[in-house]
Structure formats: C-alpha cells, structure tokens
Amino acid sequence: MDRKELIRKYKETPRPMGVYQVRNTRNGKALIATSLDLNAALNRHRAQLRMGGHRNRGLQNDWNTMGPEVFEFEILDTVEPSEEPNYDPTDDLKELESMWLDKLARTADLAY
C-alpha cells in the first residue's frame, strides 16, 4: 500500500467512542466524560495537564501538586457504531455517561 492509501484507510477506520474517566487515585476524584474518539480525548487530557492548561482548574491543581503518577486514564465503556445511515451516537453516549455517573456516585461523590 502506498502512503495515500494508508492515510485513507486510517481515516475510514471507526474510532472507539464511549465513556472515559481521568481518576485521581489518591483522593478518589474523577472526571467522567464521553467522546466520539476515546483515545484522542484521553491524549488531549494528558497533554493539557502536562502543559498546565487544562480547563478544569481543580484537576489541573491536583495534577500540579500531587504529580501525574497518581492519575489513571481509563476507558469505562464503549458504544458500537450503528450500521444505520446517518447514525448519531449523541443520545447513546449521553445515556451511557448518565449510567456511569449514577454507578460511580454510589461509590464516591468526589467529582471534578
């Protein structure tokens, strides 16, 4: 395969979408969110935290004071894309996020 074919194939490959968390293992706080591209979302959080520019000030402050070693970046659940034309996963992602927020709220109410 040539370079253009590899790029085309990469762009056509569906990305994993679903719910993820950035969790502080020391204090139990977690940021729960959804993304259409889980790997990109987790990489973006890591980069923003490393650069000191994360929009969540509490999360950034904990990163700065406790260090990156106390954080876990985890995919909690994924949504399989539908074969239906014009499928919009927004509602599925919102429902899945709500389920995880409810589930995790029972174990701890420490959220960023």
C-alpha atoms as one frame of an Amber mdcrd trajectory, in Angstrom:
protein
   0.000   0.000   0.000   1.184   3.496  -0.723   1.076   6.393   1.717  -2.179
   7.870   0.369  -3.929   4.518   0.649  -2.745   4.094   4.247  -3.992   7.582
   5.163  -7.361   6.932   3.523  -7.712   3.607   5.303  -6.820   5.217   8.647
  -9.414   7.976   8.173 -12.107   5.427   7.321 -11.405   3.266  10.370 -14.045
   3.888  13.042 -12.672   5.248  16.300 -13.747   3.791  19.634 -16.396   6.023
  21.219 -17.810   5.882  24.692 -17.243   6.943  28.303 -13.895   7.533  29.969
 -12.522   8.780  33.238  -9.477  10.646  34.470  -9.159   9.492  38.084  -7.006
  10.683  40.930  -6.041   7.513  42.819  -5.022   9.446  45.923  -8.248  11.337
  46.660 -10.711   9.358  44.521 -11.874  12.336  42.460 -12.679  11.627  38.840
 -13.605  13.432  35.660 -16.187  11.377  33.734 -16.965  12.296  30.128 -17.820
  10.936  26.686 -16.071  11.174  23.358 -16.512  10.126  19.755 -12.786   9.277
  19.817 -11.747   7.922  23.209  -8.028   7.662  22.532  -7.861  11.241  21.238
  -9.809  12.538  24.260  -7.517  10.828  26.759  -4.432  12.040  24.901  -5.820
  15.587  24.892  -6.373  15.495  28.674  -2.830  14.199  29.244  -1.337  16.897
  27.010  -3.353  19.716  28.584  -2.409  18.579  32.073   1.294  18.253  31.184
   1.260  21.741  29.645  -0.581  23.232  32.631  -3.544  24.402  30.594  -6.382
  22.044  31.456  -9.743  23.846  31.593 -10.718  22.043  34.806  -8.816  24.055
  37.423  -9.351  21.526  40.234  -7.982  18.689  38.139  -5.042  20.805  36.983
  -4.277  21.872  40.551  -4.261  18.260  41.779  -2.020  17.278  38.852   0.394
  20.074  39.707   0.511  19.376  43.442   0.276  15.548  43.523   2.011  14.689
  40.267   0.999  12.643  37.230   1.738   9.314  38.899  -1.461   9.467  40.958
  -3.708   9.719  37.872  -5.291   6.953  35.819  -6.791   7.451  32.366  -9.347
   4.757  31.703 -11.967   3.811  29.137 -15.056   2.767  31.106 -17.399   1.694
  28.311 -17.753   1.849  24.556 -20.617   2.295  22.111 -20.719   0.210  18.965
 -21.493   2.377  15.949 -24.777   1.566  14.282 -24.921   0.407  10.688 -27.867
   2.735  10.098 -27.185   5.605   7.726 -26.935   8.998   9.441 -26.490   7.359
  12.860 -25.898   9.990  15.560 -24.399   8.479  18.734 -25.071  11.576  20.871
 -28.089  10.166  22.725 -26.419   6.770  23.238 -23.336   8.473  24.674 -25.400
  10.689  26.997 -27.307   7.682  28.306 -24.123   5.685  28.854 -22.468   8.627
  30.638 -25.513   9.023  32.878 -25.403   5.329  33.797 -21.715   5.586  34.740
 -22.222   8.776  36.728 -25.017   7.081  38.698 -22.938   3.964  39.254 -19.834
   5.835  40.384 -21.819   8.288  42.533 -22.836   5.350  44.723 -19.200   4.566
  45.484 -17.896   8.124  45.825 -19.231  11.597  45.354 -15.897  13.194  44.566
 -16.069  14.629  41.076 -14.019  17.227  39.255
